[in-house]
Amino acid sequence: MEGMTTTPDTGLGAMLRTWRDRLPPSAVGLPAASGRRAAGLRREELADLAGMSVDYVVRLEQGRATTPSAPVVASLARALQLSTAERDHLYRLAQLAPPADGTISDHLTPGVQRVLARLGDVAVAVFAADWQLVWRNRGWAGLVGDPSAAPARLRNFARDRFPVDDGPAHLARWPVTEADREATDAAVVADLRRATGRYPQDRRLTALIRDLSANPRFAARWATGGVAAHRENQKTIHHPAVGPVTVDCDILTDGDSDLKIVIMTAAPGSEDETKLRLAAVAGQAAIASP
């Protein structure tokens, strides 16, 4: 009727559509194809970035799924490049409590996401303060193996270094050798102890330390009481398609959140740089194949 107004939909599905429509493909490192009708991300692109099925994204946007889990909400917030306030709003729309202060953050700010998108073919991954994998690009998956088939809680660098069972590694799918493995092990343990000082109430970190303590190598290093931030060194990945690739592994830390941006590069013009590029291509082909 004339004079009546329609109240905008502000529910979970509507907000996901709004945030998806405002994010241009270039912001996540995707090419802007000619003839593209959608200014923002397509549903299948959001699904790929968030690590979930297109069908589930459709059900969320249509209101047929209204209570996604906390890990799903965190993945959507990262993929949509939400601010911290927007992320918290998304949690509340999903009937979840936003992450509390004093707990480990898995959130990537829009600025960090833009930087990551501009790194191109460089192999990059982001880890939280407890070495939980938060994000990786296809270059990383191509170099060390795609971790997406592993359960989310097992995608942890410390769990791979100090296994508590005979299961396979979940991050580096190919063999990796280091110039000084003992030094790296000690640095990872010292970095985890540093995290316990900053996040003493974080349940995920507490559970991780409890689990890793069953590994004798971890327990021995933990007993030394070392506290330090971890800085990486040189690695050689024994890639099944391109052979051994020696890379420099550097770690940048994102301020107060303690996110660790791990970057693997090879010397310019070297054979390793060529292999690194080939590994990225091989990884993209594997991920794209059914």
C-alpha positions, 0 to 999 in steps of 0.5 A: 500500500502507498506510504508503507515501507519494507523493513530491510532484512538484517538476518544472517543470510541477508548480511552474508549476501551484503558482505559478499556483494561488496567484496570485489574479486580483486580484494582476494586475489581473483582476476576480474573476468570480462563480462562478469555480472556480479560486482562482488564475489560469487557464491562458489568463490566465497565457498572456496575461500571459506573451505566449505561447500557451495550448497552450504553457502546457499542454505545459509544465505537462503535462511535454510541453515541458521546456526553455523558452528564457530569454526564456520563463522570464523572462516566466513569472517576471514573470507569476507574480510570483515572488520572485528566489529563485523565479525562479532556481529556475524557471531551474534547473528549465528547465535554464538558468543563472539571471541572474548578478549584474552583468547587467541585470535584467528581473525585476519583484518581486511588490511592483512588480507589485502597484503596477502592477496598481493603476494601473488605466487609466493607460498604463504600461510598464516598461523594463530598464536598456538600455531593453528593454521588460519589461512594458506594460499594455493602456492603454499598448498602446492609446495607442501601439500593441501591440508584441506582434507585434514580435520580443522583441529589437526591443522597445527604446525606444533602437532605435526612437529610433535605427533602423539600418535603414528598418524600422518602429518596434516600440514606438510604432506611431503618430507621436509628437512631443515638445517637445524631441526633441534633448534627449530623444535626448541623455538616452537616450544619456547614460542608456545610457552610465550603464548601461554603467558599472553593467553592463560585462559585460552582453552584451545591452547591449554588442550594443545599443550596437554596433548603435546606433553604426551610426546617425549621430545616436546615434554623434554623441551617444555621442561627447560622453561624457554620463552622466545618468539619463533624465527624460522630458517631454511627448509628443503621440501622433497616435492613428489612432482618437482624434486627437492626445493630449498626455500627460506622460511621467514615469519612476520607477526601481526601486532597484538593478535600474534598472528604469524605470517609464514612466507617461503621464498627461493633465491631469485633466478635459482633452480629452486625458484623455478621449482617453487613456481612449478610446485605452485602450478602442480598444486593448483592443478591438483586442487582444481581436479575432481 
